[in-house]
Amino acid sequence: MATHSAIALAHLRPGYSVVFSRPIYGGTNGLYTGLMPAFGVAHAEFTDGCDRASIEAAVEEALSHGPLKLIVIETPANPTA
């Protein structure tokens, strides 16, 4: 969590967006869906990292909210794998 938090706080500003893979560690999910939106950072998610269209759709959604500054991929997802 320290690493994810440091990266997010160093690179994300109000009006920016982030894309992340699902499933993802619960604390990381909370960071990007709870804390960062409070700072004006939008997010989009994708569930199939092998499906290019799924990733591109998440990127397009994120871009509709502002510049995409971060893509987070966690595999295998902790603690589900």
mmCIF file of the N, C-alpha and C atoms, coordinates in Angstrom:
data_MODEL
# 
_entry.id   MODEL 
# 
loop_
_atom_site.group_PDB 
_atom_site.id 
_atom_site.type_symbol 
_atom_site.label_atom_id 
_atom_site.label_alt_id 
_atom_site.label_comp_id 
_atom_site.label_asym_id 
_atom_site.label_entity_id 
_atom_site.label_seq_id 
_atom_site.pdbx_PDB_ins_code 
_atom_site.Cartn_x 
_atom_site.Cartn_y 
_atom_site.Cartn_z 
_atom_site.occupancy 
_atom_site.B_iso_or_equiv 
_atom_site.pdbx_formal_charge 
_atom_site.auth_seq_id 
_atom_site.auth_comp_id 
_atom_site.auth_asym_id 
_atom_site.auth_atom_id 
_atom_site.pdbx_PDB_model_num 
ATOM 1   N N  . MET A 1 1  ? 0.815   -1.180  0.000   1.00 0.00 ? 1  MET A N  1 
ATOM 2   C CA . MET A 1 1  ? 0.000   0.000   0.000   1.00 0.00 ? 1  MET A CA 1 
ATOM 3   C C  . MET A 1 1  ? 0.864   1.251   0.000   1.00 0.00 ? 1  MET A C  1 
ATOM 4   N N  . ALA A 1 2  ? 1.981   1.187   0.661   1.00 0.00 ? 2  ALA A N  1 
ATOM 5   C CA . ALA A 1 2  ? 2.860   2.354   0.664   1.00 0.00 ? 2  ALA A CA 1 
ATOM 6   C C  . ALA A 1 2  ? 3.312   2.694   -0.753  1.00 0.00 ? 2  ALA A C  1 
ATOM 7   N N  . THR A 1 3  ? 3.642   1.677   -1.525  1.00 0.00 ? 3  THR A N  1 
ATOM 8   C CA . THR A 1 3  ? 4.085   1.905   -2.896  1.00 0.00 ? 3  THR A CA 1 
ATOM 9   C C  . THR A 1 3  ? 2.964   2.476   -3.755  1.00 0.00 ? 3  THR A C  1 
ATOM 10  N N  . HIS A 1 4  ? 1.782   1.849   -3.690  1.00 0.00 ? 4  HIS A N  1 
ATOM 11  C CA . HIS A 1 4  ? 0.652   2.354   -4.479  1.00 0.00 ? 4  HIS A CA 1 
ATOM 12  C C  . HIS A 1 4  ? 0.304   3.786   -4.073  1.00 0.00 ? 4  HIS A C  1 
ATOM 13  N N  . SER A 1 5  ? 0.283   4.053   -2.783  1.00 0.00 ? 5  SER A N  1 
ATOM 14  C CA . SER A 1 5  ? -0.063  5.396   -2.304  1.00 0.00 ? 5  SER A CA 1 
ATOM 15  C C  . SER A 1 5  ? 0.969   6.425   -2.749  1.00 0.00 ? 5  SER A C  1 
ATOM 16  N N  . ALA A 1 6  ? 2.244   6.080   -2.630  1.00 0.00 ? 6  ALA A N  1 
ATOM 17  C CA . ALA A 1 6  ? 3.300   7.016   -3.030  1.00 0.00 ? 6  ALA A CA 1 
ATOM 18  C C  . ALA A 1 6  ? 3.226   7.326   -4.518  1.00 0.00 ? 6  ALA A C  1 
ATOM 19  N N  . ILE A 1 7  ? 3.006   6.296   -5.334  1.00 0.00 ? 7  ILE A N  1 
ATOM 20  C CA . ILE A 1 7  ? 2.909   6.508   -6.783  1.00 0.00 ? 7  ILE A CA 1 
ATOM 21  C C  . ILE A 1 7  ? 1.698   7.373   -7.108  1.00 0.00 ? 7  ILE A C  1 
ATOM 22  N N  . ALA A 1 8  ? 0.546   7.042   -6.512  1.00 0.00 ? 8  ALA A N  1 
ATOM 23  C CA . ALA A 1 8  ? -0.679  7.806   -6.785  1.00 0.00 ? 8  ALA A CA 1 
ATOM 24  C C  . ALA A 1 8  ? -0.514  9.266   -6.380  1.00 0.00 ? 8  ALA A C  1 
ATOM 25  N N  . LEU A 1 9  ? -0.005  9.505   -5.192  1.00 0.00 ? 9  LEU A N  1 
ATOM 26  C CA . LEU A 1 9  ? 0.118   10.880  -4.715  1.00 0.00 ? 9  LEU A CA 1 
ATOM 27  C C  . LEU A 1 9  ? 1.191   11.662  -5.463  1.00 0.00 ? 9  LEU A C  1 
ATOM 28  N N  . ALA A 1 10 ? 2.182   10.973  -5.996  1.00 0.00 ? 10 ALA A N  1 
ATOM 29  C CA . ALA A 1 10 ? 3.236   11.654  -6.751  1.00 0.00 ? 10 ALA A CA 1 
ATOM 30  C C  . ALA A 1 10 ? 2.810   12.007  -8.172  1.00 0.00 ? 10 ALA A C  1 
ATOM 31  N N  . HIS A 1 11 ? 1.927   11.194  -8.762  1.00 0.00 ? 11 HIS A N  1 
ATOM 32  C CA . HIS A 1 11 ? 1.643   11.355  -10.189 1.00 0.00 ? 11 HIS A CA 1 
ATOM 33  C C  . HIS A 1 11 ? 0.228   11.776  -10.545 1.00 0.00 ? 11 HIS A C  1 
ATOM 34  N N  . LEU A 1 12 ? -0.699  11.694  -9.618  1.00 0.00 ? 12 LEU A N  1 
ATOM 35  C CA . LEU A 1 12 ? -2.092  12.016  -9.933  1.00 0.00 ? 12 LEU A CA 1 
ATOM 36  C C  . LEU A 1 12 ? -2.494  13.349  -9.317  1.00 0.00 ? 12 LEU A C  1 
ATOM 37  N N  . ARG A 1 13 ? -3.155  14.164  -10.099 1.00 0.00 ? 13 ARG A N  1 
ATOM 38  C CA . ARG A 1 13 ? -3.632  15.483  -9.670  1.00 0.00 ? 13 ARG A CA 1 
ATOM 39  C C  . ARG A 1 13 ? -5.121  15.597  -9.992  1.00 0.00 ? 13 ARG A C  1 
ATOM 40  N N  . PRO A 1 14 ? -5.813  16.556  -9.390  1.00 0.00 ? 14 PRO A N  1 
ATOM 41  C CA . PRO A 1 14 ? -7.233  16.742  -9.730  1.00 0.00 ? 14 PRO A CA 1 
ATOM 42  C C  . PRO A 1 14 ? -7.416  16.895  -11.235 1.00 0.00 ? 14 PRO A C  1 
ATOM 43  N N  . GLY A 1 15 ? -8.413  16.184  -11.766 1.00 0.00 ? 15 GLY A N  1 
ATOM 44  C CA . GLY A 1 15 ? -8.675  16.220  -13.198 1.00 0.00 ? 15 GLY A CA 1 
ATOM 45  C C  . GLY A 1 15 ? -8.017  15.103  -13.976 1.00 0.00 ? 15 GLY A C  1 
ATOM 46  N N  . TYR A 1 16 ? -7.087  14.371  -13.354 1.00 0.00 ? 16 TYR A N  1 
ATOM 47  C CA . TYR A 1 16 ? -6.435  13.249  -14.004 1.00 0.00 ? 16 TYR A CA 1 
ATOM 48  C C  . TYR A 1 16 ? -7.290  11.997  -13.837 1.00 0.00 ? 16 TYR A C  1 
ATOM 49  N N  . SER A 1 17 ? -6.890  10.932  -14.527 1.00 0.00 ? 17 SER A N  1 
ATOM 50  C CA . SER A 1 17 ? -7.593  9.661   -14.385 1.00 0.00 ? 17 SER A CA 1 
ATOM 51  C C  . SER A 1 17 ? -6.596  8.508   -14.305 1.00 0.00 ? 17 SER A C  1 
ATOM 52  N N  . VAL A 1 18 ? -7.085  7.382   -13.798 1.00 0.00 ? 18 VAL A N  1 
ATOM 53  C CA . VAL A 1 18 ? -6.304  6.168   -13.632 1.00 0.00 ? 18 VAL A CA 1 
ATOM 54  C C  . VAL A 1 18 ? -7.148  4.986   -14.115 1.00 0.00 ? 18 VAL A C  1 
ATOM 55  N N  . VAL A 1 19 ? -6.496  3.981   -14.674 1.00 0.00 ? 19 VAL A N  1 
ATOM 56  C CA . VAL A 1 19 ? -7.136  2.734   -15.077 1.00 0.00 ? 19 VAL A CA 1 
ATOM 57  C C  . VAL A 1 19 ? -6.495  1.624   -14.258 1.00 0.00 ? 19 VAL A C  1 
ATOM 58  N N  . PHE A 1 20 ? -7.313  0.692   -13.768 1.00 0.00 ? 20 PHE A N  1 
ATOM 59  C CA . PHE A 1 20 ? -6.740  -0.451  -13.075 1.00 0.00 ? 20 PHE A CA 1 
ATOM 60  C C  . PHE A 1 20 ? -7.483  -1.732  -13.401 1.00 0.00 ? 20 PHE A C  1 
ATOM 61  N N  . SER A 1 21 ? -6.756  -2.843  -13.217 1.00 0.00 ? 21 SER A N  1 
ATOM 62  C CA . SER A 1 21 ? -7.308  -4.166  -13.490 1.00 0.00 ? 21 SER A CA 1 
ATOM 63  C C  . SER A 1 21 ? -8.110  -4.649  -12.295 1.00 0.00 ? 21 SER A C  1 
ATOM 64  N N  . ARG A 1 22 ? -9.065  -5.519  -12.592 1.00 0.00 ? 22 ARG A N  1 
ATOM 65  C CA . ARG A 1 22 ? -9.866  -6.174  -11.553 1.00 0.00 ? 22 ARG A CA 1 
ATOM 66  C C  . ARG A 1 22 ? -9.724  -7.665  -11.729 1.00 0.00 ? 22 ARG A C  1 
ATOM 67  N N  . PRO A 1 23 ? -9.672  -8.473  -10.697 1.00 0.00 ? 23 PRO A N  1 
ATOM 68  C CA . PRO A 1 23 ? -9.710  -8.071  -9.301  1.00 0.00 ? 23 PRO A CA 1 
ATOM 69  C C  . PRO A 1 23 ? -8.385  -7.446  -8.882  1.00 0.00 ? 23 PRO A C  1 
ATOM 70  N N  . ILE A 1 24 ? -8.431  -6.686  -7.813  1.00 0.00 ? 24 ILE A N  1 
ATOM 71  C CA . ILE A 1 24 ? -7.247  -6.013  -7.285  1.00 0.00 ? 24 ILE A CA 1 
ATOM 72  C C  . ILE A 1 24 ? -7.336  -6.041  -5.758  1.00 0.00 ? 24 ILE A C  1 
ATOM 73  N N  . TYR A 1 25 ? -6.214  -5.943  -5.107  1.00 0.00 ? 25 TYR A N  1 
ATOM 74  C CA . TYR A 1 25 ? -6.169  -5.947  -3.648  1.00 0.00 ? 25 TYR A CA 1 
ATOM 75  C C  . TYR A 1 25 ? -7.139  -4.906  -3.094  1.00 0.00 ? 25 TYR A C  1 
ATOM 76  N N  . GLY A 1 26 ? -7.858  -5.259  -2.032  1.00 0.00 ? 26 GLY A N  1 
ATOM 77  C CA . GLY A 1 26 ? -8.885  -4.389  -1.468  1.00 0.00 ? 26 GLY A CA 1 
ATOM 78  C C  . GLY A 1 26 ? -8.387  -3.016  -1.066  1.00 0.00 ? 26 GLY A C  1 
ATOM 79  N N  . GLY A 1 27 ? -7.210  -2.933  -0.508  1.00 0.00 ? 27 GLY A N  1 
ATOM 80  C CA . GLY A 1 27 ? -6.657  -1.637  -0.121  1.00 0.00 ? 27 GLY A CA 1 
ATOM 81  C C  . GLY A 1 27 ? -6.362  -0.760  -1.330  1.00 0.00 ? 27 GLY A C  1 
ATOM 82  N N  . THR A 1 28 ? -5.864  -1.376  -2.377  1.00 0.00 ? 28 THR A N  1 
ATOM 83  C CA . THR A 1 28 ? -5.594  -0.645  -3.617  1.00 0.00 ? 28 THR A CA 1 
ATOM 84  C C  . THR A 1 28 ? -6.904  -0.176  -4.239  1.00 0.00 ? 28 THR A C  1 
ATOM 85  N N  . ASN A 1 29 ? -7.905  -1.050  -4.209  1.00 0.00 ? 29 ASN A N  1 
ATOM 86  C CA . ASN A 1 29 ? -9.228  -0.667  -4.697  1.00 0.00 ? 29 ASN A CA 1 
ATOM 87  C C  . ASN A 1 29 ? -9.744  0.553   -3.939  1.00 0.00 ? 29 ASN A C  1 
ATOM 88  N N  . GLY A 1 30 ? -9.618  0.543   -2.636  1.00 0.00 ? 30 GLY A N  1 
ATOM 89  C CA . GLY A 1 30 ? -10.057 1.677   -1.820  1.00 0.00 ? 30 GLY A CA 1 
ATOM 90  C C  . GLY A 1 30 ? -9.313  2.959   -2.148  1.00 0.00 ? 30 GLY A C  1 
ATOM 91  N N  . LEU A 1 31 ? -8.036  2.832   -2.439  1.00 0.00 ? 31 LEU A N  1 
ATOM 92  C CA . LEU A 1 31 ? -7.234  4.004   -2.803  1.00 0.00 ? 31 LEU A CA 1 
ATOM 93  C C  . LEU A 1 31 ? -7.773  4.655   -4.070  1.00 0.00 ? 31 LEU A C  1 
ATOM 94  N N  . TYR A 1 32 ? -8.024  3.820   -5.106  1.00 0.00 ? 32 TYR A N  1 
ATOM 95  C CA . TYR A 1 32 ? -8.417  4.365   -6.400  1.00 0.00 ? 32 TYR A CA 1 
ATOM 96  C C  . TYR A 1 32 ? -9.908  4.621   -6.556  1.00 0.00 ? 32 TYR A C  1 
ATOM 97  N N  . THR A 1 33 ? -10.740 3.987   -5.723  1.00 0.00 ? 33 THR A N  1 
ATOM 98  C CA . THR A 1 33 ? -12.191 4.214   -5.832  1.00 0.00 ? 33 THR A CA 1 
ATOM 99  C C  . THR A 1 33 ? -12.749 5.075   -4.710  1.00 0.00 ? 33 THR A C  1 
ATOM 100 N N  . GLY A 1 34 ? -11.986 5.256   -3.647  1.00 0.00 ? 34 GLY A N  1 
ATOM 101 C CA . GLY A 1 34 ? -12.462 6.037   -2.511  1.00 0.00 ? 34 GLY A CA 1 
ATOM 102 C C  . GLY A 1 34 ? -11.648 7.294   -2.262  1.00 0.00 ? 34 GLY A C  1 
ATOM 103 N N  . LEU A 1 35 ? -10.370 7.109   -1.999  1.00 0.00 ? 35 LEU A N  1 
ATOM 104 C CA . LEU A 1 35 ? -9.518  8.245   -1.624  1.00 0.00 ? 35 LEU A CA 1 
ATOM 105 C C  . LEU A 1 35 ? -9.210  9.171   -2.796  1.00 0.00 ? 35 LEU A C  1 
ATOM 106 N N  . MET A 1 36 ? -8.741  8.618   -3.904  1.00 0.00 ? 36 MET A N  1 
ATOM 107 C CA . MET A 1 36 ? -8.333  9.485   -5.014  1.00 0.00 ? 36 MET A CA 1 
ATOM 108 C C  . MET A 1 36 ? -9.499  10.256  -5.632  1.00 0.00 ? 36 MET A C  1 
ATOM 109 N N  . PRO A 1 37 ? -10.713 9.692   -5.725  1.00 0.00 ? 37 PRO A N  1 
ATOM 110 C CA . PRO A 1 37 ? -11.832 10.510  -6.208  1.00 0.00 ? 37 PRO A CA 1 
ATOM 111 C C  . PRO A 1 37 ? -12.102 11.721  -5.312  1.00 0.00 ? 37 PRO A C  1 
ATOM 112 N N  . ALA A 1 38 ? -11.821 11.594  -4.021  1.00 0.00 ? 38 ALA A N  1 
ATOM 113 C CA . ALA A 1 38 ? -11.981 12.738  -3.112  1.00 0.00 ? 38 ALA A CA 1 
ATOM 114 C C  . ALA A 1 38 ? -11.001 13.859  -3.460  1.00 0.00 ? 38 ALA A C  1 
ATOM 115 N N  . PHE A 1 39 ? -9.918  13.510  -4.156  1.00 0.00 ? 39 PHE A N  1 
ATOM 116 C CA . PHE A 1 39 ? -8.934  14.488  -4.614  1.00 0.00 ? 39 PHE A CA 1 
ATOM 117 C C  . PHE A 1 39 ? -9.170  14.878  -6.073  1.00 0.00 ? 39 PHE A C  1 
ATOM 118 N N  . GLY A 1 40 ? -10.301 14.438  -6.640  1.00 0.00 ? 40 GLY A N  1 
ATOM 119 C CA . GLY A 1 40 ? -10.642 14.820  -8.010  1.00 0.00 ? 40 GLY A CA 1 
ATOM 120 C C  . GLY A 1 40 ? -10.054 13.943  -9.087  1.00 0.00 ? 40 GLY A C  1 
ATOM 121 N N  . VAL A 1 41 ? -9.629  12.726  -8.726  1.00 0.00 ? 41 VAL A N  1 
ATOM 122 C CA . VAL A 1 41 ? -9.044  11.800  -9.688  1.00 0.00 ? 41 VAL A CA 1 
ATOM 123 C C  . VAL A 1 41 ? -10.093 10.745  -10.055 1.00 0.00 ? 41 VAL A C  1 
ATOM 124 N N  . ALA A 1 42 ? -10.390 10.611  -11.353 1.00 0.00 ? 42 ALA A N  1 
ATOM 125 C CA . ALA A 1 42 ? -11.366 9.634   -11.831 1.00 0.00 ? 42 ALA A CA 1 
ATOM 126 C C  . ALA A 1 42 ? -10.690 8.294   -12.081 1.00 0.00 ? 42 ALA A C  1 
ATOM 127 N N  . HIS A 1 43 ? -11.499 7.240   -12.186 1.00 0.00 ? 43 HIS A N  1 
ATOM 128 C CA . HIS A 1 43 ? -10.943 5.920   -12.462 1.00 0.00 ? 43 HIS A CA 1 
ATOM 129 C C  . HIS A 1 43 ? -11.842 5.142   -13.417 1.00 0.00 ? 43 HIS A C  1 
ATOM 130 N N  . ALA A 1 44 ? -11.244 4.165   -14.069 1.00 0.00 ? 44 ALA A N  1 
ATOM 131 C CA . ALA A 1 44 ? -11.957 3.197   -14.894 1.00 0.00 ? 44 ALA A CA 1 
ATOM 132 C C  . ALA A 1 44 ? -11.275 1.854   -14.656 1.00 0.00 ? 44 ALA A C  1 
ATOM 133 N N  . GLU A 1 45 ? -12.022 0.774   -14.890 1.00 0.00 ? 45 GLU A N  1 
ATOM 134 C CA . GLU A 1 45 ? -11.523 -0.558  -14.572 1.00 0.00 ? 45 GLU A CA 1 
ATOM 135 C C  . GLU A 1 45 ? -11.742 -1.507  -15.745 1.00 0.00 ? 45 GLU A C  1 
ATOM 136 N N  . PHE A 1 46 ? -10.908 -2.544  -15.818 1.00 0.00 ? 46 PHE A N  1 
ATOM 137 C CA . PHE A 1 46 ? -11.126 -3.628  -16.778 1.00 0.00 ? 46 PHE A CA 1 
ATOM 138 C C  . PHE A 1 46 ? -10.902 -4.951  -16.061 1.00 0.00 ? 46 PHE A C  1 
ATOM 139 N N  . THR A 1 47 ? -11.592 -5.990  -16.518 1.00 0.00 ? 47 THR A N  1 
ATOM 140 C CA . THR A 1 47 ? -11.498 -7.287  -15.844 1.00 0.00 ? 47 THR A CA 1 
ATOM 141 C C  . THR A 1 47 ? -10.755 -8.342  -16.653 1.00 0.00 ? 47 THR A C  1 
ATOM 142 N N  . ASP A 1 48 ? -10.607 -8.136  -17.927 1.00 0.00 ? 48 ASP A N  1 
ATOM 143 C CA . ASP A 1 48 ? -9.943  -9.132  -18.763 1.00 0.00 ? 48 ASP A CA 1 
ATOM 144 C C  . ASP A 1 48 ? -8.704  -8.530  -19.404 1.00 0.00 ? 48 ASP A C  1 
ATOM 145 N N  . GLY A 1 49 ? -7.560  -8.771  -18.784 1.00 0.00 ? 49 GLY A N  1 
ATOM 146 C CA . GLY A 1 49 ? -6.308  -8.221  -19.289 1.00 0.00 ? 49 GLY A CA 1 
ATOM 147 C C  . GLY A 1 49 ? -5.834  -8.849  -20.582 1.00 0.00 ? 49 GLY A C  1 
ATOM 148 N N  . CYS A 1 50 ? -6.493  -9.908  -21.029 1.00 0.00 ? 50 CYS A N  1 
ATOM 149 C CA . CYS A 1 50 ? -6.158  -10.538 -22.302 1.00 0.00 ? 50 CYS A CA 1 
ATOM 150 C C  . CYS A 1 50 ? -7.053  -10.049 -23.434 1.00 0.00 ? 50 CYS A C  1 
ATOM 151 N N  . ASP A 1 51 ? -8.023  -9.218  -23.091 1.00 0.00 ? 51 ASP A N  1 
ATOM 152 C CA . ASP A 1 51 ? -8.972  -8.702  -24.079 1.00 0.00 ? 51 ASP A CA 1 
ATOM 153 C C  . ASP A 1 51 ? -8.638  -7.243  -24.375 1.00 0.00 ? 51 ASP A C  1 
ATOM 154 N N  . ARG A 1 52 ? -8.004  -7.042  -25.505 1.00 0.00 ? 52 ARG A N  1 
ATOM 155 C CA . ARG A 1 52 ? -7.567  -5.695  -25.883 1.00 0.00 ? 52 ARG A CA 1 
ATOM 156 C C  . ARG A 1 52 ? -8.729  -4.702  -25.896 1.00 0.00 ? 52 ARG A C  1 
ATOM 157 N N  . ALA A 1 53 ? -9.882  -5.128  -26.386 1.00 0.00 ? 53 ALA A N  1 
ATOM 158 C CA . ALA A 1 53 ? -11.044 -4.243  -26.456 1.00 0.00 ? 53 ALA A CA 1 
ATOM 159 C C  . ALA A 1 53 ? -11.492 -3.810  -25.063 1.00 0.00 ? 53 ALA A C  1 
ATOM 160 N N  . SER A 1 54 ? -11.397 -4.709  -24.094 1.00 0.00 ? 54 SER A N  1 
ATOM 161 C CA . SER A 1 54 ? -11.770 -4.380  -22.713 1.00 0.00 ? 54 SER A CA 1 
ATOM 162 C C  . SER A 1 54 ? -10.846 -3.310  -22.136 1.00 0.00 ? 54 SER A C  1 
ATOM 163 N N  . ILE A 1 55 ? -9.569  -3.470  -22.386 1.00 0.00 ? 55 ILE A N  1 
ATOM 164 C CA . ILE A 1 55 ? -8.590  -2.486  -21.896 1.00 0.00 ? 55 ILE A CA 1 
ATOM 165 C C  . ILE A 1 55 ? -8.784  -1.149  -22.599 1.00 0.00 ? 55 ILE A C  1 
ATOM 166 N N  . GLU A 1 56 ? -8.957  -1.180  -23.906 1.00 0.00 ? 56 GLU A N  1 
ATOM 167 C CA . GLU A 1 56 ? -9.157  0.057   -24.667 1.00 0.00 ? 56 GLU A CA 1 
ATOM 168 C C  . GLU A 1 56 ? -10.427 0.783   -24.225 1.00 0.00 ? 56 GLU A C  1 
ATOM 169 N N  . ALA A 1 57 ? -11.480 0.036   -23.907 1.00 0.00 ? 57 ALA A N  1 
ATOM 170 C CA . ALA A 1 57 ? -12.718 0.660   -23.427 1.00 0.00 ? 57 ALA A CA 1 
ATOM 171 C C  . ALA A 1 57 ? -12.488 1.363   -22.090 1.00 0.00 ? 57 ALA A C  1 
ATOM 172 N N  . ALA A 1 58 ? -11.729 0.726   -21.197 1.00 0.00 ? 58 ALA A N  1 
ATOM 173 C CA . ALA A 1 58 ? -11.421 1.351   -19.911 1.00 0.00 ? 58 ALA A CA 1 
ATOM 174 C C  . ALA A 1 58 ? -10.574 2.602   -20.106 1.00 0.00 ? 58 ALA A C  1 
ATOM 175 N N  . VAL A 1 59 ? -9.623  2.536   -21.023 1.00 0.00 ? 59 VAL A N  1 
ATOM 176 C CA . VAL A 1 59 ? -8.783  3.706   -21.312 1.00 0.00 ? 59 VAL A CA 1 
ATOM 177 C C  . VAL A 1 59 ? -9.636  4.849   -21.858 1.00 0.00 ? 59 VAL A C  1 
ATOM 178 N N  . GLU A 1 60 ? -10.528 4.541   -22.780 1.00 0.00 ? 60 GLU A N  1 
ATOM 179 C CA . GLU A 1 60 ? -11.407 5.581   -23.344 1.00 0.00 ? 60 GLU A CA 1 
ATOM 180 C C  . GLU A 1 60 ? -12.302 6.188   -22.263 1.00 0.00 ? 60 GLU A C  1 
ATOM 181 N N  . GLU A 1 61 ? -12.832 5.336   -21.382 1.00 0.00 ? 61 GLU A N  1 
ATOM 182 C CA . GLU A 1 61 ? -13.654 5.852   -20.288 1.00 0.00 ? 61 GLU A CA 1 
ATOM 183 C C  . GLU A 1 61 ? -12.851 6.785   -19.398 1.00 0.00 ? 61 GLU A C  1 
ATOM 184 N N  . ALA A 1 62 ? -11.639 6.377   -19.041 1.00 0.00 ? 62 ALA A N  1 
ATOM 185 C CA . ALA A 1 62 ? -10.783 7.212   -18.197 1.00 0.00 ? 62 ALA A CA 1 
ATOM 186 C C  . ALA A 1 62 ? -10.468 8.536   -18.884 1.00 0.00 ? 62 ALA A C  1 
ATOM 187 N N  . LEU A 1 63 ? -10.144 8.473   -20.164 1.00 0.00 ? 63 LEU A N  1 
ATOM 188 C CA . LEU A 1 63 ? -9.812  9.688   -20.908 1.00 0.00 ? 63 LEU A CA 1 
ATOM 189 C C  . LEU A 1 63 ? -10.990 10.656  -20.998 1.00 0.00 ? 63 LEU A C  1 
ATOM 190 N N  . SER A 1 64 ? -12.196 10.123  -20.918 1.00 0.00 ? 64 SER A N  1 
ATOM 191 C CA . SER A 1 64 ? -13.366 11.006  -20.962 1.00 0.00 ? 64 SER A CA 1 
ATOM 192 C C  . SER A 1 64 ? -13.478 11.857  -19.701 1.00 0.00 ? 64 SER A C  1 
ATOM 193 N N  . HIS A 1 65 ? -12.743 11.474  -18.660 1.00 0.00 ? 65 HIS A N  1 
ATOM 194 C CA . HIS A 1 65 ? -12.759 12.222  -17.394 1.00 0.00 ? 65 HIS A CA 1 
ATOM 195 C C  . HIS A 1 65 ? -11.543 13.119  -17.223 1.00 0.00 ? 65 HIS A C  1 
ATOM 196 N N  . GLY A 1 66 ? -10.537 12.930  -18.061 1.00 0.00 ? 66 GLY A N  1 
ATOM 197 C CA . GLY A 1 66 ? -9.323  13.737  -17.953 1.00 0.00 ? 66 GLY A CA 1 
ATOM 198 C C  . GLY A 1 66 ? -8.124  12.950  -18.432 1.00 0.00 ? 66 GLY A C  1 
ATOM 199 N N  . PRO A 1 67 ? -6.962  13.577  -18.438 1.00 0.00 ? 67 PRO A N  1 
ATOM 200 C CA . PRO A 1 67 ? -5.750  12.902  -18.904 1.00 0.00 ? 67 PRO A CA 1 
ATOM 201 C C  . PRO A 1 67 ? -5.481  11.621  -18.114 1.00 0.00 ? 67 PRO A C  1 
ATOM 202 N N  . LEU A 1 68 ? -5.176  10.545  -18.812 1.00 0.00 ? 68 LEU A N  1 
ATOM 203 C CA . LEU A 1 68 ? -4.840  9.272   -18.183 1.00 0.00 ? 68 LEU A CA 1 
ATOM 204 C C  . LEU A 1 68 ? -3.373  9.311   -17.790 1.00 0.00 ? 68 LEU A C  1 
ATOM 205 N N  . LYS A 1 69 ? -3.113  9.217   -16.502 1.00 0.00 ? 69 LYS A N  1 
ATOM 206 C CA . LYS A 1 69 ? -1.741  9.331   -16.014 1.00 0.00 ? 69 LYS A CA 1 
ATOM 207 C C  . LYS A 1 69 ? -1.180  8.050   -15.433 1.00 0.00 ? 69 LYS A C  1 
ATOM 208 N N  . LEU A 1 70 ? -2.048  7.037   -15.207 1.00 0.00 ? 70 LEU A N  1 
ATOM 209 C CA . LEU A 1 70 ? -1.558  5.833   -14.548 1.00 0.00 ? 70 LEU A CA 1 
ATOM 210 C C  . LEU A 1 70 ? -2.416  4.633   -14.948 1.00 0.00 ? 70 LEU A C  1 
ATOM 211 N N  . ILE A 1 71 ? -1.747  3.525   -15.271 1.00 0.00 ? 71 ILE A N  1 
ATOM 212 C CA . ILE A 1 71 ? -2.411  2.249   -15.503 1.00 0.00 ? 71 ILE A CA 1 
ATOM 213 C C  . ILE A 1 71 ? -1.818  1.259   -14.505 1.00 0.00 ? 71 ILE A C  1 
ATOM 214 N N  . VAL A 1 72 ? -2.685  0.654   -13.699 1.00 0.00 ? 72 VAL A N  1 
ATOM 215 C CA . VAL A 1 72 ? -2.257  -0.265  -12.641 1.00 0.00 ? 72 VAL A CA 1 
ATOM 216 C C  . VAL A 1 72 ? -2.751  -1.664  -12.972 1.00 0.00 ? 72 VAL A C  1 
ATOM 217 N N  . ILE A 1 73 ? -1.822  -2.615  -13.024 1.00 0.00 ? 73 ILE A N  1 
ATOM 218 C CA . ILE A 1 73 ? -2.171  -4.009  -13.277 1.00 0.00 ? 73 ILE A CA 1 
ATOM 219 C C  . ILE A 1 73 ? -1.570  -4.846  -12.162 1.00 0.00 ? 73 ILE A C  1 
ATOM 220 N N  . GLU A 1 74 ? -2.413  -5.660  -11.539 1.00 0.00 ? 74 GLU A N  1 
ATOM 221 C CA . GLU A 1 74 ? -1.958  -6.544  -10.475 1.00 0.00 ? 74 GLU A CA 1 
ATOM 222 C C  . GLU A 1 74 ? -2.284  -7.978  -10.874 1.00 0.00 ? 74 GLU A C  1 
ATOM 223 N N  . THR A 1 75 ? -1.269  -8.800  -10.995 1.00 0.00 ? 75 THR A N  1 
ATOM 224 C CA . THR A 1 75 ? -1.484  -10.189 -11.330 1.00 0.00 ? 75 THR A CA 1 
ATOM 225 C C  . THR A 1 75 ? -0.405  -11.045 -10.671 1.00 0.00 ? 75 THR A C  1 
ATOM 226 N N  . PRO A 1 76 ? -0.735  -12.125 -10.012 1.00 0.00 ? 76 PRO A N  1 
ATOM 227 C CA . PRO A 1 76 ? -2.113  -12.503 -9.707  1.00 0.00 ? 76 PRO A CA 1 
ATOM 228 C C  . PRO A 1 76 ? -2.672  -11.567 -8.650  1.00 0.00 ? 76 PRO A C  1 
ATOM 229 N N  . ALA A 1 77 ? -3.971  -11.406 -8.664  1.00 0.00 ? 77 ALA A N  1 
ATOM 230 C CA . ALA A 1 77 ? -4.613  -10.495 -7.738  1.00 0.00 ? 77 ALA A CA 1 
ATOM 231 C C  . ALA A 1 77 ? -4.537  -11.049 -6.316  1.00 0.00 ? 77 ALA A C  1 
ATOM 232 N N  . ASN A 1 78 ? -4.088  -10.263 -5.408  1.00 0.00 ? 78 ASN A N  1 
ATOM 233 C CA . ASN A 1 78 ? -3.977  -10.647 -4.002  1.00 0.00 ? 78 ASN A CA 1 
ATOM 234 C C  . ASN A 1 78 ? -5.258  -10.259 -3.285  1.00 0.00 ? 78 ASN A C  1 
ATOM 235 N N  . PRO A 1 79 ? -5.878  -11.045 -2.523  1.00 0.00 ? 79 PRO A N  1 
ATOM 236 C CA . PRO A 1 79 ? -5.566  -12.429 -2.155  1.00 0.00 ? 79 PRO A CA 1 
ATOM 237 C C  . PRO A 1 79 ? -6.421  -13.438 -2.883  1.00 0.00 ? 79 PRO A C  1 
ATOM 238 N N  . THR A 1 80 ? -6.934  -13.122 -4.069  1.00 0.00 ? 80 THR A N  1 
ATOM 239 C CA . THR A 1 80 ? -7.896  -14.000 -4.734  1.00 0.00 ? 80 THR A CA 1 
ATOM 240 C C  . THR A 1 80 ? -7.240  -15.120 -5.531  1.00 0.00 ? 80 THR A C  1 
ATOM 241 N N  . ALA A 1 81 ? -5.956  -15.045 -5.793  1.00 0.00 ? 81 ALA A N  1 
ATOM 242 C CA . ALA A 1 81 ? -5.328  -16.088 -6.619  1.00 0.00 ? 81 ALA A CA 1 
ATOM 243 C C  . ALA A 1 81 ? -4.457  -16.983 -5.788  1.00 0.00 ? 81 ALA A C  1 
# 
